[in-house]
């Protein structure tokens, strides 16, 4: 195998063998060199520019997707504070520094005091509205009275009894007495009357009746037509809880507490007015 065989001289066959060997080695070397250029990293600044083969390989190689600015690890994040600011200890965290006391909600007594102070000069609340007294204080059903064929007649003032009541004759300053307006048909036949709350009124006066201190219509005067058939001898009562403060028409201005003393309460329906009922406020 190694000895040349043929009609030509042996030197011819040896030259052919060497040319084939050199050609094969050259092809292998070229392949290795191209592979190194393709996979080699780009040359740093100052070095020789890449060859044309490396440039083409870099252009045809798949490129990774560029991250968005928000996801880029090198882009500044303006939505959060710098790390130095977030990790720097505050004066309260410094060794030896006194820790500030935790914020605590005000106590119930402090809250009540603040509420009282804030409402001392405020207008009236809407709780001072006259309502139908429940449960009813009506007396036992009276003997049925025949109704005229034309129906009940309108109630005149002469047919009505208007009364003023208070739950107790004596209250301490700061308590909230219940005041009542009583309407009763004192005639002998049923009659009809509009008991619209705006047509009713409960008033607190000074003991001599010279000073008007509070009225149920000053801070609540809602009109709701309330046409009722009043049966003789059957009282209907309306009640309001008085907060113990003064009032003025329109509920304007400060409302100071009514001090200890003697007072009277009176009621009305339209221009039908009750007699006064006296009560006392004590310290």
Protein Blocks (a to p, Z undefined) as FASTA:
>chain_A
ZZccdjbdfklmmmmmmmmmmmmmmmmmmmmmmmmmmmpccddehiacddfklmmmmmmp
ccdddddfklpmkbccfkbccfklmmpccfklpghiacddddddddfklmmmmmmmmmmm
gccdfklcccdddddfbdcddddddddfkbpadddfklpccddddfbfbdcehiacdddd
ddddfbfbdcdddfbfklgccddddfkopacfbdfklmoccdcdddddddehiacddddd
dehiacdehiiajdddddeddddddddehjaccddddddddZZ
